């Protein structure tokens, strides 16, 4: 199945020029769509009117209070950072001068923040360095609300920078740091809606749709509570787009319609275009190809209206993909040729991949299998080249950051020491670093190329290892299930068979006793025999109960473990404290319950046989989807390294059962310090 595509284009760039805090970025996984990933600039939300800006400039000129003056300089610098970069930099330098003249470190942090915001588009590494300097300062003022808000905003923008450079893991880290600060210091801040939408975008990029939907829903809920219509429109579009991308488009269509309605009212062409594009993807995903073609055609006309060359090409390509699904081969070929007039297919890209896949299908339908196979083979090459390009981009980004931080560190040291003569040495060193870094970069690129070649050879071996591991798990599962079935059968045979027979014999003897005339000696012998028969019945029931406790089947794991510990306590062999947390009303799968019961049984038996302990603790905890069982004793302990070579059946059984449950086993023990065994698994 061919995929719908969307890339950042001149159309998107044209429409967003009037809003300095919004840029559109594409998803590049599965069915891709454009979403709004927002930059947060403190103390500013959108462009103001010229009269307001002129009024702000006048107030700055006459303001004497440093705190208020710095606040207005930051506000003005943020508002005009796109329309008048030169003036914004002048404001930043003036804030820096005020900070130095007054010795006010908080002003210095605001200066760094404004500089970072001005550098974010063209010099991301320098922007990161300045944000980190600002964060270091703002963190010193936990009671200052403005510092707390600036701190959270810095984390949001750091997330944006790392997302732009394909580092999704770091982007998520910084966004979650921002969420933590907002919820702690300013839980009603409207920027939380932007943050949650950004988080949903990053999770969608890495195909974690549940997380993406969770955060876009949070962003929508926040936006609905606020008064910012632009935030609400973007949040409606982001959540609706996530629903479509996660194949839950029916629920997303209503949100997309609401977003489009607001976009028409607010004259936001980019959202008008994007919502129609998302609807086209929805109808493509639901195999309503003719309806999808109608929407892509509408998007094509929209892109032509704004002379957006890449978007024109993309829509031709999408129309061709739907026509290929409808077996309209010649129309699809014509639209593929049209897309080539607007899109540069000379470089590896998602669009080039889709172009080759669609042409492979077209030639297949036309019966030209030679060309079909040639185009299909080229798709794999394109994917490999894009994978390498992403790796190289991440490497270059991290290497550039390291090099810049190294440079800044040395420059700062020179400034502190006031040794101008060292500047010449520094430049020479930086040249050497650059040459070394260039050599390392070339070496790493070569290694990555070789690694990709070797990776292909290792895939088959890894698959074999995975299959062997699956077979081992299946064997362990069969052993555990077989053992429990046999225990159950034996327990039932003992209880229902042998137990019934012994009880019948006792009843017969009791009946006979009333009809027999015995000597005192025979009477005494008869009573001893009856006592022995009672002991046999009790022992048989104890063995049957150990094989398959009735409480485990009828009342569940919590009750069974509690009864087991009580029985041990009553026997006097060991003092056990049983603790249950979060198990009230919880139902555990019977297979898991039986397996965990056997593990605890084995661990307590080991404690009584080998540990020389006087007391033990058995604790079971249920938290969300995680189940944890802990068994501790105050015995003599042992060296856990012996478990690597120990062939004892007990520990092997425990390990096999934990592997069967796909859980984690943690054993901690030292001589003279007792033993602690913890088992964690997901239910």
N, C-alpha and C positions, 0 to 999 in steps of 0.2 A: 504493500500500500504506500503510495506517495504521500509525502507530508506537506502541510501548509507551512509557509515560511514567512518571516518578517524580519527585516534588518533596519538598523538605524539609518536614516536617510536625510537627504537635503530638505525634504518636506518637513520632517520632524524638527530639524534644526531651524528652519524658517519660522515655524509656528511658535517655538519656545523662546525666541529672541526677546520677546517682551516680558518674560518672567525669569529673573535671574536665579530662582531657586528651584526650577524644575527642569529635568532632562529626561528624555525617554530612552530606555535601554531594552534590548530584546532578550527573551529567554532563548537559550540555544539547546534545549533538551525537548525531545518529543515534539508536540505541536506547539510551535513557538509563537509568542505574542508579545507586543510592546506594552510596557507598563511604566508607571511614573515612579522613578526612584528619586527621592527628594533630598536636597541639601538643606540643613537647618542652620541659619545664621542667627545668632542671639540678638534679641531686641529688635527683630525686623521680620516681617512676614511677606511683604510684597512691595512693588514700586508705588511711591506716593505721587501726588500731584506736584508740578513744578513750583507752585506757590508755597506748598508745605516745605519743599526742599530749600527754597530761597529763605523762608522764615527760619529754618533750622540753621542755615549758614549765618544769618544775622545774629541769632542768639549766641552762637559759638564765639563770634567776634567780641561780644560785650560781656560774656560770662566770666566771672572772677573765681567762682568756686570750682576747684580742680575736679572734684568728684562729678559734679554735674556736667562740666565741660567735657570730660573724658566720656561720660555716658552718651552725650550728643554726638561726639566725634565717631564713636563706635556705631551709633545708629545711622549716621549719614554715610559712613564708609561702607556699611553693609548694603544700604539702599542703592547706592550708585556704583557698586563694585563692577557691574557689567557695562553700564552706560558711560561711566567716566572713571576708568581705572587709574588714571594719573592722579585725580583728586583723591581717590580712595587711598592711594599710597601716601599722599601728603598727610592725610588724616592719621594714618598709621604711624608715620614718623613723628608727628606732633604728639601723639599719645606716648610714644617712646621717650621723647624729650621731657614731657611732664613727669613720667615715671622716674627718670633719672634725677631730675632736679628736686623732686619731692622725696625720693627714696621710697616711694609707695610700690610695694611688690605687686599688689593687686592690679594696679594700672599696667604694670609690665605684662602681667598675664593677659590682660585685654588686648594689649598691643600684639603679643604673639598670636592670639586667637584671630584678630583681624588679618594679620599677615598670612596665616595659614589659609584662611578663607579666600584671600586674593590669589593664592598660589595653587589652589586645589585643582584647577583645570589644566594648567600648562606645566606645572612643576610639582607633581604629587609627592615626590620624596621630600622636598623642602617643606611642603605643606605638612606632612606627617611629623617632621622634626619640630615645627613650630607648634602644632597641636599638642605634642608631648610636653613641650616646655610649658605651655599654658596649663595643661592638666596637672603638672607637678606643682604649679603655683596655686591653682584653684583648690587643690586637695588640702591645702593648709588652712582653708577657711570653711570648715564644715557647717558653721552656724550662719554663714552668709548665703542668703537665698539666691542672689544673683550669681555668686560663684558656683553654687550647686547646679543651677540651670545651665551655665556656661560649660561646666564639666560634662554634663549629660550631652549637650549639643556637640562638644568636641568628640565624644565617643561615637555619636551618630555619623559625623562627617568622616571619621577614621574608617568606620564601617563602609561608607560609600566609596572611599578611595580604594580600599582593598577589594571590594566587589568589582570595581572597574578594571582591576588588574588580575581578575580571575582567581583571587584568593578568597573563596567563599567561606572557608573555615575561620579565617581571621575576621572577615566581615561579620559573621554571626557572633563571634566572641565580643567584638566592640558594641554591636547592637544590644546584646544582652547586658553588657556593662551599663549602657545608657539606660535601659529599662530599669535596672536595679537602682540607679541614681534618681531617676524620675519618680519611681514609686516610693522611694525613701524620703525625698525632699520636696517634691512638687507633683503629687499624684494626679492633680487635675489639669496639668499642663496640656494644652491642645496639641503640642508637638508629638505627644505620644501616639496620636493617630498616624502621623507621618512615619514614626519609628516602626509601628506594627506593620504598616504597609510595606516598608522597606524590608523588614524581616521576612515577610511572606514571599517577597520577590526572590530573595536569596535562597530560601528553602525550595521554592519552585524550580530554581535554576538547577539544583542538585537532585531533583525528582523526589523530594520529600513532601508529598502533596498534603498529607495530614497536618504536618506542622505549618505548611504554607496557608492552608485554609484556616487553621486555628488563629494565626496572627492576623490574616486579612480580615477575619470576622471581628477580632478585637479592635483592629483599626477602624472598621466600619461602625462598631458600637460607640467608640470614642468620638468619631466624626459626627455621628448623629446627635450626640449630647452637646456638641459645640455649636458655634455660630458661623464658622468659616465654611462657606458654600464650596469654595475651591477644594478644601480638604475633603468634604463630603463627596463631591463629584469623583475625585481621584480614588477615594476609598470604595465607592460603589463599583467603579470600574475594576479596581484591583481584585476585590473579592469575587465579582462576577467572572473576571478572567481566570482566576484560580479555579473556580468551579468548573468552567469549561475545560481547562487544561487537565483537571483531575477526572475528566470524563463524567462530570455531574452537571452537564450543561443545562439541563432543564431548569434547575434551581437558579442558574446564573443568568438566564436570559432576561428575567424581570429586572435584576440589578443593572444589567447592561442597558436596558431600555430607560431606566431611571437616570443613569449616568448620561446617556445621550440626550435625554430631555433637558437636563441641566446644562449640558454643553451647548445646546442650541440657544437656550436662554442667555447664557453667559458669553456666547460667541467664542467657543473654544474648539476650533476646527480639529485639533489633534485628537481630542476625545471622540468627536463625531466620527472621524475616520477609524479610530481604534476600535470603537464599539461595533461598527459594521464589519470590521475585519474579524473580530472575535466571533460574531454571529456566523460569518462565512466558515470559520473553523468548526463551529458547533455543527453546522449542517454537513460539513465534510466528515466529521467524526461519526455522525449518525447515518452516514451513507445516503444523505439527501443531496446528491451531487448536483442536480440541476438548480436547486435552490441556492446551493453554495456558489455555483457559477454566477447566479444573478447578483449575489452580494459582492463577489470579487469584481464583477464588472462595474458595480457601483463604486467600489473602492478605486478601481482603475480610473474612472472618470474624475473622481475627487483628486487623485494624484496628478492627473493631467491638468486640472484646474490650477493647482499650485506649482506646476512644472517640476514635480519631484521625480527626477529620473530613476533612481533606484526603486522607488515604490511602484512606478509604472512597470518596470521589468519584473518585480516580484509578483505583481498581480497577473501579468501575462503567464508567468510560471505556474501560479496557483490555478488559474483557469485551465491550463494544459493538463495539470495533474488530475483535476476532476473529469476532464474530457477523456483522459486515458482510462479512468475507472468506468466510464460509460461506453468504452470501446469506440469512441469517436477519434480514431487514430490520426486521420489526416488533419482534422481541426486542431488536435493536440499538437501535432508537429508544426503547424503554422504558428500557433501561439508560442511554442518553444523558440522558434526562429525569431519571433517578435521580441521575446524577452532578451535575446542575445544582443539586440540593438541598444538596450538600456543598462545591461549588467555586464561587468567585466568578469568573464569566466576564465581568464588566464591564470588566476590565483586560486588555490584551494579555499573553499568556503562552503557553508551550508547550502547556499543557493546553487553552487556548482554541483554539489552532491545530488540535490534534488533534480537538477537539469539532466544529469547523466542517468539517474534512476528512471525518470519519466521517459527519456528517449529510448532506454533499454526496453521499457514496456511497449512503447509505440512500435519499435522495430519488431518486437516479438509478435504483436498483433498483426503486423503487415507481412509476417512470414520471413523476414530477413534475420535469421537467427545468428548469422555471423556478426553483424553489427550489434545485435541485442546483447550477445555475450561479451563483445568488446566493451560496450558501454558499462555493462554490469561489473566487469573486472576492474574498470577504472574507478568505480565507487569505493572499493576497498582501499585503493591507493590514496584517494582524496581524504578518506577518514584518517588514515595513518598520518598523512601530512598535517592535517588539522590538529591531531593529538600532539604531534611533535611541536607545532607552532604554539599551542597552549602551554606546553612545558617550558619552552624557551622563553615565552613572555613572562611566566612566573619567575623563572630563574633570573632574567634580566632585571625585573622589578626588585627582587630581593637583593641582587648584587648591587644595583644602583643605590638602594637604600643603605646598604652596608658601606659602600664607598663614600656616600655623602656624609653619613654620620661620622665616619673616620676623619673626613676632611674637616667637618665642623668642630670636632673635638680638638684637632690640632690647631685650628685657627683660634679657637677660644683660649687655648693654653698660651698661644703667642700673645694674644691681647692682654691676658692677665699678667704676663711677665714683662710686658712693654719692651720686648726685644725685637725691634724692627729688623735687625740683621737676620734673625731666624726665618723671616718670611721667604727669603730667597731659597733657603734650604728646604723649606716646606713645599714650595712649588716644584723643586726638583724631585722631592720625595713623592709628591702627588703624581708627577709624570711617570715615575717608576711604578707606583701603585696602579696607575691606569694601564701601563703596558703589561704588568703582571696580571691585572684583572682581565685584560683583553685575551691574554694567553690562556688564562684559566677558563674564560668563557668559551673559547674555541675548543679547549680540551673537553669541557663538560658537554658541549654540543656534540662532539665526536662520540663521547661516552654514551650520551643519550641515544644517538643513532645506533650504536653497537648494541646497547641495552635493548632497544626495541626489536632488533634482529634476533637477539638471544631469547627475548621474551616469547616470541612465537614458537621457538623450539621447546620451551619449558611448559607451554600451555597443555600439551598432550600428557606430559609426565604428571603435571599437577592434577589433571583430570583422573588419571589412574589412581593417584594417591587418595583423591576424594572418594572414588568408588570403593577403594579398599576400606577407607574409614567408615563409609556407609554400611559396608558389609559387616564390619566389626560391631557397629552399633546395633545392626539388625540381629546379629548373633547374641549380643548381650541382652537385647530385648527378649529374644526367644528363651534364653536361659532363665531370666528373671520371671517371665510369665509362666514358663513350664514349672519352675520351682514352686511358684505360688499356687498353681493349679494342683500340683501333687500334694502340697501341704493341705489345701482345702479338701481334696479327696480323702486324704488320710484322716484329717480331723473329723470329717463327716462319717467315715467308716468306723472310727473309734467310738464316736459319740452315739451314732445311730445303731451300729452293729454290735461291737464288743460291749459298749455301755449298756445297750438294751439287754444283751444276754446276761451280763453280770447282775443287773437289776432284777431280771427274771429269776435267776438262781437264788438271789437273796429273798425274793418274795416266796419262792417255793420252800426254802429252809424255814422261813418264819412261819409258814402255814404248817409245816411238818412238826415244828416245835410243840405246838399245842396238842398234837395227837400222839406224841412219843412219851414213853415212861423211861427215864434215864437215871442212872446212878449219879451221885454227886460228882464223881470223877468225869463221867461222860458229859454231864451238863456243863462242867467247867471247860472241857475241851470243845464242846459245841459253841460256847460263847466266844472262845478265842478264835475259832474259825470264822464266826460272824464278824468279829472285829477286823480280822485280816481281809475279809471280803469287802467291808466298808472302806478300808484303806486302799484296796485295789481300785474300787470305783472312784474314790477321790483322786488317786494318782492318774487314772485314765482320763478323767475330766480335766485335770491340770495340763496333761500333755496335749489333749485336744484343744484346750483354750490357747496354749502357747503357739500351736500350729496355726490357728486362725481364730483370734479373739472375736467373740460374738459382738462385743461393744464396738469394734472397728467397723463391722459390717452394718450394724444397726444405727449407731450414733455418730460415727465418723472418727477422724484422726485425733482431735482434741480430747475427746472423752476416753478413747482407747489408751492414749499415752498417759493420761491422768490415772486411769485404773492400773496400768502397768507399774507406774512409779509407786502407787499406794501399795500394790502387792509386794514390791521389793522392800518398801519401808516396813511392812508388817512382818516380813520374814526375818528382819533384823540383820540381813547380810550387808546392807548399805543404806545410809541415810540420803534420800534423794529429795531435792526441792524442785517441784514442777512449776513452770511459769508459762502462761499463755497470754499473748498480746495480740489484739486485733482479730481474734478467732471467733468472736461471738457472731452467730448466725451465718458463718462462712461455710460453704460447701466445697470440699476438696475432691477432685477426681479420685475414684476408688483405687485406680492403679497407682497413682501418686501416693495416696494415703497408705496403702499396704507396703509400698517400697520404703517410704520414710519410717514406718513403724518397724520394719525389719532392720533398717540401719540403726535406729536408736536401740533396738534390742541387742544387736551385735556389739554396739559401743558400750552399753552398760555391762554386758557379759564380759567384755574385755577388761573393763574397769574392775569388776569383782574378782576376775581370775588373776590378773597380772599387775594391776596398779597399786595394790595395797592401800587403797583409799578408804577414808572413813565417811566422806560425804561427796555428793555430786549434785550438779544442777542440770536440768533438762529444760530448755526454753524454746518455744516455737512462736514466731512472729509473722504476721501477715500485714504487709503495707502495700497498698495499690495492687500491682500485679506480681509483686515479689514475695516469696515465701522463704523464711530463714529458720533453720533449726540449729541450735547450739547445745553441745554436750560438754560439760567441764567437770573435772574432778580434782581433788587435792592430793592425788597419789604421788608416787615417786618419780613419775615422768620418764622420758626416754629420749634418745637422740633420733630425730625424725629422718636423718639420712639413711637409717637402716631400712626404711620403707622402700627405698629404691631397689634393694636387693632381696627384701623379705618376700618369701613365697607363701606366707601363711594364708590359709583359706579365708580367714576372717576379713583381713584388710582387702584382699582381692575382691571378695563379695561386696564390701562397702564401695570400693572404687567402681566396680562394674555397675552397681545400682545407681550411683551418682551419674555416671556417664549415660546410663539408660534414660535418666531424667533430664539429661542435657544441663546439668547443674554444675556448680563450682564447689570444690572441696578444699578447705583450708585447715591444715593440721599444725598446731603450735604446741611445742612441748620442750622442756629442758629438765635435766636430771634434778630432782628435788623440788621442782616448781609445778608439778601437776601437768595436766594435759587439757587442751581446748580444741574441739573439733567443730567447725562451722560449715554448714551446707546452705548454699543459696541457689534458688531456681525460680524461673518464671512460671506462673500458673495460668 
